[in-house]
Amino acid sequence: MMTEGHISNLKCKACSREFPTFVFVADTDMATSGMMSITVVSSHNIILLCQRTPVSDAQCEASVASRIGEECKAVPLLRSADRHIPSDDFQEFMRNYVPPELFYRCIHCGGEATPVSEQTKEEFTQKHKITVLED
């Protein structure tokens, strides 16, 4: 299972609670197809899994919760908002590029959460666990 990526620490705009999610990183979208990050609600540990057959977030959450005995939630990307100024000149575009603002679903209240910081897997695992589950 491919587990390249980093931890994005998110903060909900509605309830102000913070929680982590794992962001998979690969050269192509196909390389991360079926990969899912689920956050354990009580401990903020992270479960990584690869779904060979497509299932809903709710089905994944229920399956993982029954395996580990704790409530867990998927953290889907809800939307993104561009923040850069378009340009016809590629060099100018690259100089002025600002990544889009990302909005995720809060695991606590269902509101919108945005990234507040990033951590490497090594930094995250100093206090929390990342568990890889196979299908």
N, C-alpha and C positions, 0 to 999 in steps of 0.2 A: 504494500500500500504506500502510495506517495504521500509523504507528510512534510513536504517543503512548505514553509510559510512563516508567519509571525502571529503574535497575539495582538489584537486590537482591543484596547480597553474603551468601553462605551459608557456614555452617561445619558440617561433618559431625560428628555426635555419636560416630560409630564410629572414624573415622580422623583426625579433627581437622583435615582439610585444608579450605581455603577456596577458593571459586570463585564467579563471578557468574552471574546469569541476568537476562534482560530480563523485566519485568512489564508487560504491555500494560494500558493504562488507557483505558476508554471508558464512555459513559453506559449502554450495554446490552451484554449478553453476545453478542448477535448481531453487534455491531460488531467483535468480536474472534474471531469464528468462523473457524476455519482458520488463525489466526495461530499461529506457533510460534517459540520461541526455542531455539537450539542453541548450546552452549558448546564452543569448541575446547579440547580437553583440555590440550594443551601450552602454549598462549599465553594462555588464558582470554579470547580475543577472542570476540565474539558474532556469530552469524549469525541474521538474522531472515528468515522466509519465510512465505508464505501458501500453504496447500495448497488448491487448488480442488477436488480429489477427496480424500476421506478415505484416509489411509494410516497405518500403524503408526509408532510412534516409531523402531523399528529400521529400517524402510524409509527414513524421512526421514534418519536418521543416516547410513546407507549412501550415499544419494544425495548428500548434502552432502559427505561425506568424499571421494567419488569426484570431485566437482567442485573441491574445494579442496586435495586431496591430504594432508589431516591428519585424525586421529581427532577425532570430535566426538560430543557426547552431548546428547540432549534432557534437560531438567530438569523432569520432571513434578511437579505438586503431588500428594503422596501422600494427605494428609489434613489436616484442620484441627481444632483443639480450642478450644471456646468458653472464654473466661476472664472473661466479664462476669456480673454478677448480674442475673437476670431481674427485671423490674418491670412492673407494670400501668400505671404512670404514665410517659408518654413523656418528659416533661422530666427526671424522675429517671433514667430509662434512659439518656438522652443525656448527662447529667452524669457518670454512673458507667460509661459504655461503655468497654470495653477490647476492641480488635480481637482476633480469634481468633489463636491460635498456629498458624503454618503449617509444614508438614513437607514437604520436597522430597526427591527421590532424589539421592544423592551421585553425581557423575560419576566419582569415583575408585574407590569400593568398593561402591556400591549401597546404602549405609546411609541413615539419615535425616539430613537437614541442615536447619538452621533459620536464618532471617535474623539477621545480626549488625549490618548497616548498610545504608544506601541511598545511592545516588548519582544525580545527574541524568545524562542522556546526555552533556552537555557535560563534566562532571567525569570521567566514565569515559573519554571519548575523548581525554583528555590523555595517557593511558598505553596505552590499548588501542584496538582497532578494533571498530566495529559495521558489519557488511556486510548489505545487504538483497539477497536473492536472489529472483528471480521464478520462478514455476513454469515 
